[in-house]
Amino acid sequence: MPIAEPPLYDLATAAKNGGAKTMIEAVFSRLREDILSGRHQPGERLRVEQLRKEFGVGASTIREALSRLMSESLVTTEGQRGFRVSAVSLQDFRDIAEMRKILETIALRSSIEHGDDDWEAGIVAAYHRLSKVEERLADKPDEVASEWGDLNQAFHDALISACGNRWLLNFRKILHDQSNRYLRLSLADTTAPRNVHAEHEAIFKAVMARKPDEASELVGTHIDRTVGVIAKQFEGKPEAAE
């Protein structure tokens, strides 16, 4: 009798500590990271049975996690044909980046106007943590990509955290989350002459000096440069079909 292979991911601790809800969250988080990191490629079919074996959980847990990923537009469904990783395209990222620039700069200006000492302290802390990772980014992009992604988002979140417009922040978060897969692509391209840390440092200094025009321009340029890197990634490649 053949011996069943053990699951690829060990989620026993999650089940012990939090039960079904925590198990779903653990599967969701792991799958989300696998999509963002490129382990599951855009357009790839996500077979429930295969994922069930990898995670060692029931099919209902997998389907619930995939449904949550659909709400983040990272996964799509094809009716009775199952689930797929959402496609990526250069035009999609350009659209995301265009809206990000609008919302990001509005939120940044509001934060610079209304931010207090606690806001400044949060930015300093976030920038310090990001800088420590970026020291290793050039030599080990694959190794630190996940950590960098989290800290990069934390830094940009800190910059606009004093903006009091809840709706603006909600829509901005959706766009920033959708950018994450593309940001990983930009990190993977080591041929593009870009110093991301220098860009972050310039933004940090302009914000701390309370210079809204300069800070907004720097953030806009920062986003545009990422679009340029992503465009290079798509050169000569057919864009994934929706």
MARBA-3410 file (N, C-alpha, C, O; in Angstrom, 1 decimal):
242
0.9,-1.2,0.0,0.0,0.0,0.0,0.9,1.2,0.0,1.7,1.4,0.9 ~ 0.7,2.1,-1.0,1.6,3.3,-1.1,1.4,4.2,0.1,0.3,4.4,0.7 ~ 2.5,4.9,0.6,2.4,5.8,1.7,2.1,7.2,1.2,2.7,7.7,0.3 ~ 1.1,7.8,1.8,0.6,9.1,1.3,1.7,10.2,1.7,2.3,10.1,2.7 ~ 2.0,11.0,0.7,3.0,12.1,0.9,2.4,13.1,1.9,1.2,13.4,1.9
3.3,13.6,2.8,2.9,14.6,3.8,2.5,15.9,3.1,3.0,16.1,2.0 ~ 1.6,16.7,3.7,1.3,18.0,3.0,2.5,18.9,2.9,3.4,18.8,3.7 ~ 2.5,19.7,1.9,3.6,20.6,1.6,3.8,21.6,2.7,4.9,22.0,3.1 ~ 2.6,22.1,3.2,2.6,23.1,4.3,2.0,22.5,5.6,1.0,21.8,5.6 ~ 2.7,22.8,6.7,2.2,22.3,8.0,1.4,23.4,8.7,1.9,24.4,9.2
0.1,23.1,8.7,-0.8,24.1,9.3,-1.4,23.6,10.6,-2.4,24.1,11.1 ~ -0.8,22.6,11.2,-1.3,22.0,12.4,-1.4,23.0,13.5,-2.4,23.0,14.3 ~ -0.4,23.8,13.6,-0.4,24.8,14.7,-1.5,25.8,14.6,-2.1,26.1,15.6 ~ -1.8,26.2,13.4,-2.9,27.1,13.2,-4.2,26.5,13.6,-5.1,27.1,14.3 ~ -4.4,25.2,13.3,-5.6,24.5,13.7,-5.8,24.4,15.2,-6.8,24.5,15.7
-4.6,24.1,15.8,-4.6,23.9,17.3,-5.0,25.2,18.0,-5.7,25.2,19.0 ~ -4.4,26.3,17.5,-4.5,27.6,18.2,-5.8,28.3,17.9,-6.4,29.0,18.8 ~ -6.4,28.1,16.7,-7.5,28.9,16.4,-8.6,28.2,15.7,-9.7,28.9,15.4 ~ -8.5,26.9,15.4,-9.6,26.2,14.8,-9.8,26.5,13.3,-8.9,27.0,12.6 ~ -11.0,26.3,12.8,-11.3,26.4,11.4,-11.0,27.8,10.9,-10.5,28.0,9.8
-11.4,28.8,11.6,-11.3,30.2,11.1,-9.8,30.5,10.9,-9.4,31.1,9.9 ~ -8.9,30.1,11.9,-7.5,30.4,11.8,-6.9,29.5,10.7,-6.0,30.0,10.0 ~ -7.4,28.3,10.5,-6.9,27.5,9.4,-7.2,28.1,8.0,-6.3,28.1,7.2 ~ -8.4,28.6,7.8,-8.7,29.3,6.6,-7.8,30.5,6.4,-7.3,30.7,5.3 ~ -7.6,31.3,7.4,-6.7,32.5,7.3,-5.3,32.0,7.0,-4.6,32.7,6.3
-4.8,30.9,7.6,-3.5,30.4,7.3,-3.3,30.0,5.8,-2.3,30.3,5.2 ~ -4.3,29.3,5.3,-4.3,28.9,3.9,-4.4,30.1,3.0,-3.6,30.2,2.0 ~ -5.2,31.1,3.4,-5.4,32.3,2.6,-4.1,33.0,2.5,-3.6,33.5,1.5 ~ -3.4,33.2,3.7,-2.2,34.0,3.7,-1.1,33.3,2.9,-0.3,34.0,2.2 ~ -1.0,32.0,3.0,0.1,31.2,2.3,-0.2,31.3,0.8,0.8,31.5,0.0
-1.4,31.1,0.4,-1.7,31.2,-1.0,-1.5,32.6,-1.6,-1.0,32.7,-2.7 ~ -1.9,33.6,-0.8,-1.7,34.9,-1.2,-0.2,35.2,-1.4,0.2,35.8,-2.4 ~ 0.7,34.8,-0.5,2.1,35.0,-0.7,2.6,34.2,-1.9,3.5,34.7,-2.6 ~ 2.1,33.0,-2.1,2.5,32.2,-3.3,2.2,32.9,-4.6,2.9,32.7,-5.6 ~ 1.0,33.6,-4.6,0.7,34.3,-5.8,1.5,35.5,-6.0,2.0,35.8,-7.1
1.7,36.3,-4.9,2.5,37.5,-5.0,3.9,37.2,-5.3,4.6,38.0,-6.1 ~ 4.5,36.1,-4.8,5.9,35.8,-5.1,6.1,35.1,-6.4,7.2,35.0,-6.9 ~ 5.0,34.8,-7.1,5.1,34.1,-8.4,5.2,32.6,-8.4,5.4,32.0,-9.5 ~ 5.1,32.0,-7.2,5.1,30.6,-7.2,3.9,30.0,-8.0,4.0,29.1,-8.8 ~ 2.8,30.7,-7.9,1.6,30.4,-8.8,1.6,31.6,-9.8,1.4,32.7,-9.4
1.8,31.2,-11.0,1.9,32.2,-12.1,0.6,32.8,-12.5,-0.5,32.1,-12.4 ~ 0.6,34.0,-13.1,-0.7,34.6,-13.6,-1.3,33.6,-14.7,-0.6,33.1,-15.5 ~ -2.6,33.4,-14.5,-3.3,32.5,-15.4,-3.3,31.1,-15.1,-4.0,30.2,-15.7 ~ -2.5,30.7,-14.1,-2.3,29.3,-13.7,-3.6,28.8,-13.0,-4.3,29.5,-12.2 ~ -4.0,27.6,-13.4,-5.2,27.0,-12.8,-4.9,26.5,-11.4,-3.8,25.9,-11.1
-5.7,26.8,-10.4,-5.6,26.4,-9.0,-6.6,25.3,-8.8,-7.8,25.5,-8.6 ~ -6.1,24.1,-8.7,-6.9,22.9,-8.6,-7.1,22.6,-7.1,-6.2,22.5,-6.3 ~ -8.4,22.6,-6.7,-8.7,22.4,-5.3,-8.2,21.1,-4.7,-7.7,21.1,-3.6 ~ -8.2,20.1,-5.5,-7.8,18.8,-5.0,-6.3,18.8,-4.7,-5.8,18.3,-3.7 ~ -5.5,19.4,-5.7,-4.1,19.5,-5.5,-3.7,20.4,-4.3,-2.8,20.0,-3.5
-4.4,21.5,-4.1,-4.1,22.4,-3.0,-4.5,21.7,-1.7,-3.9,21.9,-0.7 ~ -5.6,21.0,-1.7,-6.0,20.3,-0.5,-4.9,19.3,0.0,-4.7,19.2,1.2 ~ -4.3,18.7,-1.0,-3.2,17.7,-0.6,-2.0,18.5,-0.1,-1.3,18.1,0.9 ~ -1.7,19.6,-0.7,-0.5,20.4,-0.3,-0.7,21.0,1.1,0.3,21.0,1.8 ~ -1.9,21.4,1.4,-2.1,22.0,2.7,-2.6,21.0,3.8,-2.5,21.3,5.0
-3.0,19.9,3.3,-3.5,18.9,4.3,-4.8,19.3,5.0,-5.0,19.0,6.1 ~ -5.7,20.0,4.2,-6.9,20.5,4.8,-8.1,20.0,3.9,-7.8,19.5,2.8 ~ -9.3,20.3,4.3,-10.5,19.9,3.5,-10.7,20.9,2.3,-10.2,22.0,2.3 ~ -11.5,20.4,1.4,-11.8,21.1,0.2,-12.5,22.4,0.5,-12.3,23.4,-0.2 ~ -13.4,22.4,1.5,-14.2,23.6,1.9,-13.3,24.7,2.4,-13.5,25.9,2.1
-12.2,24.3,3.1,-11.2,25.3,3.6,-10.5,26.0,2.4,-10.3,27.2,2.4 ~ -10.1,25.2,1.4,-9.4,25.7,0.2,-10.4,26.6,-0.5,-10.0,27.7,-0.9 ~ -11.6,26.2,-0.7,-12.6,27.0,-1.5,-12.8,28.4,-0.8,-13.0,29.4,-1.4 ~ -12.9,28.3,0.6,-13.1,29.6,1.3,-11.9,30.5,1.1,-12.1,31.7,1.0 ~ -10.7,30.0,1.2,-9.5,30.8,1.0,-9.5,31.4,-0.4,-9.1,32.5,-0.5
-9.8,30.6,-1.4,-9.8,31.1,-2.8,-10.9,32.1,-3.0,-10.7,33.1,-3.7 ~ -12.0,32.0,-2.3,-13.0,33.0,-2.4,-12.6,34.3,-1.8,-12.9,35.4,-2.4 ~ -11.8,34.3,-0.7,-11.3,35.5,-0.1,-10.2,36.1,-1.1,-10.1,37.3,-1.2 ~ -9.5,35.3,-1.8,-8.5,35.8,-2.7,-9.2,36.4,-3.9,-8.7,37.4,-4.6 ~ -10.4,35.9,-4.3,-11.2,36.5,-5.4,-11.6,37.9,-5.0,-11.7,38.8,-5.8
-11.9,38.1,-3.7,-12.3,39.5,-3.2,-11.2,40.5,-3.3,-11.4,41.7,-3.4 ~ -9.9,40.0,-3.4,-8.8,40.9,-3.6,-8.3,40.9,-5.1,-7.3,41.5,-5.4 ~ -9.1,40.3,-5.9,-8.8,40.2,-7.4,-7.5,39.5,-7.7,-6.9,39.8,-8.7 ~ -7.1,38.6,-6.8,-5.9,37.9,-7.1,-6.2,36.5,-7.7,-5.4,35.9,-8.3 ~ -7.5,36.1,-7.6,-8.0,34.8,-8.2,-9.3,35.1,-8.9,-10.1,36.0,-8.5
-9.5,34.4,-10.0,-10.7,34.5,-10.7,-11.4,33.1,-10.8,-10.7,32.1,-10.6 ~ -12.6,33.1,-11.1,-13.3,31.8,-11.3,-13.9,31.7,-12.7,-14.2,32.7,-13.3 ~ -14.0,30.5,-13.2,-14.5,30.2,-14.5,-15.7,29.3,-14.5,-15.8,28.3,-15.2 ~ -16.7,29.7,-13.7,-17.9,28.9,-13.5,-17.6,27.5,-13.0,-17.1,27.4,-11.9 ~ -17.9,26.5,-13.8,-17.7,25.2,-13.3,-16.3,24.7,-13.6,-15.9,23.5,-13.2
-15.5,25.5,-14.2,-14.1,25.1,-14.6,-13.1,25.4,-13.5,-11.9,25.1,-13.6 ~ -13.5,26.0,-12.4,-12.6,26.1,-11.2,-12.0,27.5,-11.2,-12.5,28.5,-11.7 ~ -10.8,27.6,-10.5,-10.2,28.8,-10.1,-8.9,29.0,-10.9,-8.2,28.0,-11.3 ~ -8.5,30.2,-11.2,-7.2,30.6,-11.8,-6.6,31.8,-11.1,-7.3,32.6,-10.6 ~ -5.3,31.9,-11.1,-4.6,33.1,-10.7,-5.0,34.2,-11.7,-4.9,34.0,-12.9
-5.3,35.4,-11.2,-5.7,36.5,-12.1,-4.6,36.8,-13.0,-3.4,36.8,-12.6 ~ -4.9,37.2,-14.2,-3.9,37.6,-15.2,-3.3,39.0,-14.8,-3.9,39.7,-14.1 ~ -2.1,39.2,-15.4,-1.5,40.5,-15.2,-1.3,41.1,-16.6,-1.2,40.4,-17.6 ~ -1.3,42.4,-16.7,-1.0,43.1,-18.0,-0.4,44.4,-17.7,-0.6,45.0,-16.7 ~ 0.3,44.9,-18.7,1.0,46.3,-18.5,-0.1,47.3,-18.4,0.0,48.3,-17.6
-1.2,47.2,-19.2,-2.2,48.2,-19.2,-2.9,48.2,-17.8,-3.3,49.3,-17.3 ~ -3.1,47.1,-17.2,-3.7,47.0,-15.9,-2.9,47.7,-14.9,-3.4,48.5,-14.1 ~ -1.5,47.5,-14.9,-0.7,48.2,-14.0,-0.6,49.7,-14.2,-0.6,50.5,-13.3 ~ -0.6,50.1,-15.5,-0.7,51.5,-15.8,-1.9,52.2,-15.2,-1.9,53.3,-14.7 ~ -3.1,51.5,-15.3,-4.3,52.0,-14.8,-4.3,52.1,-13.3,-4.7,53.1,-12.7
-3.7,51.1,-12.6,-3.5,51.1,-11.2,-2.6,52.2,-10.7,-3.0,52.9,-9.8 ~ -1.5,52.4,-11.4,-0.5,53.4,-11.1,-1.1,54.8,-11.3,-0.8,55.7,-10.4 ~ -1.9,55.0,-12.3,-2.5,56.3,-12.6,-3.4,56.7,-11.4,-3.3,57.9,-10.9 ~ -4.2,55.8,-11.0,-5.1,56.1,-9.9,-4.4,56.2,-8.5,-4.7,57.0,-7.7 ~ -3.3,55.4,-8.4,-2.5,55.5,-7.1,-1.9,56.8,-7.0,-1.9,57.4,-5.9
-1.4,57.4,-8.1,-0.7,58.7,-8.0,-1.7,59.7,-7.5,-1.4,60.6,-6.7 ~ -2.9,59.7,-8.0,-3.9,60.7,-7.7,-4.2,60.6,-6.2,-4.2,61.6,-5.4 ~ -4.6,59.4,-5.7,-5.0,59.2,-4.3,-3.8,59.3,-3.4,-4.0,59.9,-2.3 ~ -2.7,58.8,-3.7,-1.5,58.8,-2.9,-1.1,60.3,-2.6,-0.8,60.6,-1.4 ~ -1.1,61.1,-3.6,-0.6,62.5,-3.4,-1.6,63.3,-2.6,-1.3,64.2,-1.8
-2.9,63.1,-2.8,-3.9,63.8,-2.1,-3.8,63.4,-0.6,-3.8,64.3,0.3 ~ -3.7,62.1,-0.3,-3.6,61.6,1.1,-2.3,62.1,1.7,-2.3,62.5,2.9 ~ -1.2,62.2,0.9,0.1,62.7,1.5,0.0,64.1,1.8,0.5,64.5,2.9 ~ -0.6,65.0,1.0,-0.7,66.4,1.3,-1.5,66.6,2.6,-1.2,67.4,3.4 ~ -2.6,65.8,2.7,-3.4,65.9,3.9,-2.7,65.5,5.1,-2.8,66.2,6.2
-1.9,64.5,5.0,-1.1,64.0,6.2,0.0,65.0,6.6,0.2,65.3,7.8 ~ 0.6,65.6,5.6,1.7,66.6,5.9,1.0,67.8,6.6,1.6,68.4,7.5 ~ -0.2,68.1,6.2,-0.9,69.3,6.8,-1.3,69.0,8.2,-1.3,69.8,9.1 ~ -1.8,67.8,8.5,-2.5,67.5,9.7,-1.6,66.6,10.6,-2.0,66.4,11.8 ~ -0.5,66.0,10.2,0.2,65.0,11.0,0.9,65.7,12.2,1.3,66.8,12.2
0.9,64.9,13.3,1.5,65.4,14.5,2.8,64.7,14.8,3.4,64.0,13.9 ~ 3.3,64.8,16.1,4.5,64.1,16.4,4.5,62.6,16.3,5.4,62.0,15.9 ~ 3.3,62.1,16.7,3.2,60.6,16.6,3.3,60.1,15.2,3.8,59.1,14.9 ~ 2.7,60.9,14.3,2.7,60.6,12.9,4.2,60.6,12.4,4.6,59.7,11.7 ~ 4.9,61.6,12.7,6.3,61.7,12.4,7.1,60.5,12.9,7.9,59.9,12.2
6.8,60.2,14.2,7.6,59.0,14.8,7.3,57.7,14.1,8.2,56.9,13.9 ~ 6.0,57.6,13.6,5.7,56.4,12.9,6.4,56.3,11.5,6.8,55.2,11.1 ~ 6.6,57.4,10.9,7.3,57.4,9.6,8.8,57.1,9.8,9.4,56.3,9.1 ~ 9.4,57.7,10.9,10.8,57.4,11.2,11.0,55.9,11.4,12.0,55.4,10.9 ~ 10.1,55.3,12.2,10.3,53.9,12.5,10.1,53.1,11.3,10.9,52.1,11.1
9.1,53.4,10.5,8.9,52.6,9.2,10.0,52.7,8.3,10.4,51.8,7.6 ~ 10.5,53.9,8.1,11.6,54.2,7.2,12.9,53.4,7.7,13.6,52.9,6.9 ~ 13.1,53.4,9.0,14.3,52.7,9.5,14.2,51.2,9.2,15.2,50.6,8.8 ~ 13.1,50.6,9.5,12.9,49.2,9.2,13.1,48.9,7.7,13.7,47.9,7.4 ~ 12.5,49.7,6.9,12.6,49.5,5.4,14.1,49.6,5.0,14.5,48.9,4.2
14.8,50.6,5.5,16.2,50.9,5.1,17.0,49.7,5.4,17.9,49.3,4.7 ~ 16.8,49.0,6.6,17.6,47.9,7.0,17.5,46.7,6.0,18.4,46.0,5.7 ~ 16.3,46.5,5.5,16.0,45.5,4.5,16.6,45.9,3.1,17.2,45.0,2.4 ~ 16.5,47.1,2.8,17.0,47.6,1.5,18.5,47.5,1.4,19.1,47.5,0.3 ~ 19.2,47.5,2.5,20.6,47.3,2.5,21.0,45.9,1.9,22.1,45.7,1.4
20.1,44.9,2.0,20.3,43.6,1.5,19.6,43.3,0.2,19.7,42.2,-0.4 ~ 18.9,44.3,-0.3,18.0,44.1,-1.5,18.8,43.8,-2.7,18.4,42.9,-3.5 ~ 19.8,44.6,-3.0,20.6,44.4,-4.2,21.2,43.0,-4.3,21.3,42.4,-5.4 ~ 21.7,42.5,-3.2,22.4,41.2,-3.2,21.5,40.0,-3.2,21.8,39.0,-3.7 ~ 20.4,40.2,-2.5,19.5,39.0,-2.2,18.0,39.4,-2.5,17.2,39.3,-1.5
17.7,39.8,-3.7,16.3,40.3,-4.0,15.2,39.2,-3.7,14.2,39.5,-3.1 ~ 15.5,37.9,-4.1,14.6,36.9,-3.9,14.4,36.5,-2.4,13.3,36.3,-2.0 ~ 15.5,36.6,-1.7,15.4,36.2,-0.3,14.6,37.2,0.6,14.0,36.8,1.5 ~ 14.7,38.5,0.2,14.1,39.5,1.1,12.9,40.1,0.4,12.3,41.1,1.0 ~ 12.4,39.6,-0.7,11.3,40.2,-1.5,10.0,40.3,-0.6,9.4,41.3,-0.6
9.7,39.2,0.1,8.5,39.2,0.9,8.6,40.2,2.0,7.6,41.0,2.2 ~ 9.7,40.2,2.7,9.8,41.1,3.8,9.9,42.6,3.3,9.2,43.5,3.9 ~ 10.6,42.8,2.2,10.6,44.1,1.6,9.2,44.6,1.2,8.8,45.8,1.5 ~ 8.4,43.7,0.7,7.1,44.1,0.2,6.2,44.6,1.4,5.5,45.5,1.3 ~ 6.3,43.8,2.5,5.6,44.2,3.7,6.1,45.6,4.3,5.2,46.4,4.6
7.4,45.7,4.4,7.9,47.0,4.9,7.8,48.2,4.0,7.6,49.3,4.5 ~ 7.8,47.9,2.7,7.6,49.0,1.7,6.2,49.5,1.9,5.9,50.7,1.9 ~ 5.2,48.6,2.0,3.8,49.0,2.2,3.6,49.7,3.5,2.9,50.7,3.6 ~ 4.3,49.2,4.6,4.2,49.9,5.9,4.7,51.3,5.8,4.2,52.2,6.5 ~ 5.8,51.5,5.1,6.4,52.9,5.0,5.4,53.8,4.3,5.1,54.9,4.7
4.9,53.3,3.1,3.9,54.2,2.4,2.6,54.4,3.2,2.0,55.5,3.1 ~ 2.2,53.4,3.9,1.0,53.6,4.8,1.3,54.6,5.9,0.4,55.4,6.2 ~ 2.5,54.6,6.4,2.8,55.5,7.5,2.8,57.0,6.9,2.4,57.9,7.6 ~ 3.3,57.2,5.7,3.3,58.5,5.1,1.9,59.1,5.1,1.8,60.4,5.3 ~ 0.9,58.4,4.8,-0.4,58.9,4.6,-1.4,58.7,5.7,-2.6,58.9,5.6
-0.8,58.2,6.9,-1.7,57.7,8.0,-2.4,58.9,8.7,-3.3,58.6,9.5 ~ -2.0,60.1,8.5,-2.6,61.3,9.1,-3.8,61.8,8.3,-4.4,62.8,8.7 ~ -4.0,61.2,7.1,-5.1,61.7,6.3,-6.4,61.2,6.9,-6.5,60.0,7.2 ~ -7.3,62.1,7.1,-8.5,61.7,7.8,-9.7,61.2,7.0,-10.8,60.9,7.5 ~ -9.5,61.1,5.6,-10.5,60.8,4.7,-10.6,59.2,4.6,-9.8,58.6,3.9
-11.5,58.6,5.3,-11.6,57.2,5.4,-11.8,56.5,4.0,-11.2,55.5,3.7 ~ -12.7,57.1,3.2,-13.0,56.6,1.9,-11.8,56.6,1.0,-11.5,55.7,0.3 ~ -11.1,57.7,1.0,-9.9,57.8,0.2,-8.9,56.8,0.6,-8.3,56.1,-0.3 ~ -8.7,56.6,1.9,-7.7,55.6,2.4,-8.1,54.1,2.0,-7.3,53.3,1.7 ~ -9.4,53.9,2.0,-9.9,52.6,1.6,-9.6,52.3,0.2,-9.1,51.2,-0.2
-9.9,53.2,-0.7,-9.7,53.0,-2.1,-8.2,52.9,-2.4,-7.8,52.2,-3.3 ~ -7.4,53.8,-1.8,-6.0,53.8,-1.9,-5.4,52.4,-1.5,-4.5,51.9,-2.2 ~ -5.9,51.8,-0.5,-5.4,50.5,0.0,-5.7,49.4,-1.1,-4.8,48.6,-1.3 ~ -6.9,49.5,-1.7,-7.2,48.5,-2.7,-6.2,48.6,-3.8,-5.7,47.5,-4.3 ~ -5.9,49.8,-4.3,-4.9,50.0,-5.4,-3.5,49.5,-5.0,-2.8,48.9,-5.8
-3.1,49.8,-3.7,-1.8,49.5,-3.3,-1.7,48.0,-3.2,-0.6,47.4,-3.6 ~ -2.7,47.3,-2.7,-2.7,45.8,-2.7,-2.6,45.2,-4.1,-1.9,44.2,-4.3 ~ -3.3,45.8,-5.0,-3.2,45.3,-6.4,-1.9,45.5,-7.0,-1.5,44.8,-8.0 ~ -1.1,46.5,-6.5,0.2,46.7,-7.1,1.2,45.7,-6.6,2.3,45.6,-7.3 ~ 1.0,45.0,-5.6,2.0,44.1,-5.0,2.6,43.1,-5.9,3.9,43.0,-5.9
1.8,42.5,-6.7,2.4,41.5,-7.7,3.4,42.1,-8.6,4.4,41.6,-9.0 ~ 3.0,43.3,-9.1,3.8,44.0,-10.1,5.1,44.5,-9.4,6.2,44.6,-10.0 ~ 5.0,44.9,-8.1,6.2,45.4,-7.4,7.2,44.3,-7.3,8.4,44.5,-7.3 ~ 6.7,43.1,-7.1,7.7,41.9,-7.0,8.4,41.8,-8.4,9.6,41.4,-8.4 ~ 7.7,42.0,-9.5,8.3,41.9,-10.8,9.4,43.0,-10.9,10.5,42.7,-11.5
9.2,44.2,-10.4,10.2,45.2,-10.5,11.4,44.9,-9.7,12.5,45.3,-10.1 ~ 11.2,44.2,-8.6,12.4,43.8,-7.8,13.2,42.8,-8.5,14.4,42.7,-8.4 ~ 12.5,41.9,-9.2,13.2,40.8,-9.9,14.1,41.3,-11.0,15.0,40.6,-11.4 ~ 13.8,42.5,-11.5,14.6,43.0,-12.7,15.8,43.7,-12.1,15.8,44.9,-11.7 ~ 17.0,43.0,-12.2,18.2,43.6,-11.7,19.0,44.4,-12.7,20.0,45.0,-12.5
18.4,44.4,-14.0,19.1,45.1,-15.1,18.7,46.6,-15.1,19.5,47.4,-15.7 ~ 17.6,47.0,-14.5,17.2,48.4,-14.5,18.0,49.2,-13.5,18.1,48.8,-12.4 ~ 18.7,50.2,-14.0,19.5,51.1,-13.1,18.6,51.9,-12.2,18.2,53.0,-12.6 ~ 18.3,51.4,-11.0,17.4,52.1,-10.1,17.8,51.9,-8.7,18.2,50.8,-8.2 ~ 17.8,53.0,-7.9,18.2,52.9,-6.5,16.9,53.2,-5.7,16.6,54.4,-5.4
16.2,52.2,-5.4,14.9,52.3,-4.7,15.1,53.0,-3.3,14.2,53.8,-2.9 ~ 16.1,52.6,-2.6,16.4,53.2,-1.3,16.6,54.7,-1.4,16.1,55.5,-0.6 ~ 17.3,55.2,-2.4,17.5,56.6,-2.6,16.2,57.3,-2.9,16.0,58.5,-2.4 ~ 15.3,56.7,-3.6,13.9,57.3,-3.8,13.2,57.4,-2.5,12.5,58.4,-2.2 ~ 13.2,56.3,-1.7,12.5,56.4,-0.4,13.1,57.4,0.5,12.4,58.1,1.2
14.4,57.5,0.5,15.1,58.5,1.3,14.7,59.9,1.0,14.5,60.8,1.8 ~ 14.6,60.2,-0.3,14.2,61.5,-0.8,12.8,61.9,-0.4,12.5,63.0,0.1 ~ 11.9,60.9,-0.5,10.5,61.1,-0.1,10.5,61.3,1.4,9.8,62.2,1.9 ~ 11.2,60.5,2.2,11.2,60.6,3.6,11.7,62.0,4.1,11.1,62.6,4.9 ~ 12.7,62.5,3.5,13.3,63.8,3.8,12.3,65.0,3.5,12.1,65.9,4.3
11.6,64.9,2.3,10.7,65.9,1.9,9.5,65.9,2.9,9.0,67.0,3.2 ~ 9.0,64.7,3.2,7.8,64.7,4.1,8.2,65.2,5.5,7.4,66.0,6.1 ~ 9.4,64.8,6.0,9.8,65.3,7.4,10.0,66.8,7.4,9.9,67.4,8.4 ~ 10.4,67.3,6.2,10.6,68.8,6.1,9.3,69.5,5.9,9.3,70.7,5.8 ~ 8.2,68.8,5.8,6.8,69.3,5.6,6.8,70.1,4.3,6.4,71.3,4.2
7.3,69.5,3.2,7.3,70.1,1.9,6.3,69.3,1.0,6.7,68.4,0.3 ~ 5.0,69.7,1.0,4.0,68.9,0.2,4.2,68.8,-1.3,4.0,67.8,-1.9 ~ 4.6,69.9,-1.9,4.8,69.9,-3.3,6.0,69.0,-3.7,5.8,68.2,-4.7 ~ 7.1,69.1,-3.0,8.2,68.3,-3.3,7.9,66.8,-3.0,8.3,65.9,-3.8 ~ 7.3,66.6,-1.9,7.0,65.2,-1.5,6.1,64.5,-2.5,6.3,63.4,-2.9
5.1,65.3,-3.0,4.1,64.7,-3.9,4.7,64.4,-5.3,4.5,63.4,-5.9 ~ 5.6,65.3,-5.7,6.3,65.1,-7.0,7.2,63.9,-6.9,7.3,63.1,-7.8 ~ 7.9,63.7,-5.8,8.8,62.6,-5.6,8.0,61.2,-5.6,8.4,60.3,-6.2 ~ 6.8,61.2,-4.9,6.0,60.0,-4.9,5.5,59.7,-6.3,5.5,58.5,-6.7 ~ 5.1,60.7,-7.0,4.6,60.5,-8.4,5.7,59.9,-9.3,5.5,59.0,-10.0
6.9,60.5,-9.1,8.1,60.0,-9.9,8.4,58.5,-9.5,8.7,57.7,-10.3 ~ 8.3,58.3,-8.2,8.6,56.9,-7.7,7.6,55.9,-8.3,8.1,54.8,-8.7 ~ 6.4,56.2,-8.4,5.4,55.3,-9.0,5.7,55.2,-10.5,5.6,54.1,-11.1 ~ 6.0,56.3,-11.2,6.2,56.3,-12.6,7.5,55.4,-13.0,7.5,54.7,-14.0 ~ 8.5,55.5,-12.1,9.7,54.6,-12.4,9.3,53.2,-12.3,9.9,52.4,-13.0
8.5,52.8,-11.4,8.1,51.4,-11.3,7.3,51.0,-12.5,7.5,49.9,-13.0 ~ 6.5,51.9,-13.1,5.8,51.6,-14.3,6.8,51.3,-15.4,6.6,50.4,-16.2 ~ 7.8,52.1,-15.5,8.9,51.9,-16.5,9.6,50.6,-16.4,9.8,49.9,-17.4 ~ 9.9,50.2,-15.2,10.5,48.9,-14.9,9.5,47.7,-15.4,10.0,46.8,-16.0 ~ 8.3,47.9,-15.0,7.3,46.8,-15.3,7.1,46.8,-16.9,7.0,45.7,-17.4
7.1,47.9,-17.5,7.0,48.0,-19.0,8.1,47.2,-19.6,7.9,46.5,-20.6 ~ 9.3,47.3,-19.1,10.5,46.6,-19.6,10.3,45.1,-19.4,10.7,44.3,-20.3 ~ 9.7,44.7,-18.3,9.4,43.3,-18.0,8.5,42.7,-19.1,8.6,41.5,-19.4 ~ 7.5,43.5,-19.6,6.5,43.0,-20.5,7.0,43.1,-22.0,6.4,42.6,-22.8 ~ 8.2,43.7,-22.2,8.7,43.9,-23.6,8.9,42.5,-24.2,9.6,41.6,-23.7
8.3,42.3,-25.4,8.5,41.1,-26.1,7.7,39.9,-25.6,7.8,38.8,-26.0 ~ 6.9,40.2,-24.5,6.1,39.1,-24.0,4.6,39.4,-24.3,4.1,40.5,-24.1 ~ 3.8,38.3,-24.7,2.4,38.5,-24.8,1.8,38.7,-23.5,2.0,38.0,-22.5 ~ 0.9,39.7,-23.4,0.2,40.0,-22.1,-0.8,38.9,-21.8,-1.5,38.5,-22.7 ~ -0.8,38.5,-20.5,-1.7,37.4,-20.1,-3.1,37.8,-20.4,-3.6,38.9,-20.1
-3.9,36.9,-20.9,-5.3,37.2,-21.3,-6.1,37.2,-20.0,-5.8,36.5,-19.1 ~ -7.1,38.1,-20.0,-8.0,38.1,-18.9,-9.0,36.9,-18.9,-9.8,36.8,-18.0
END
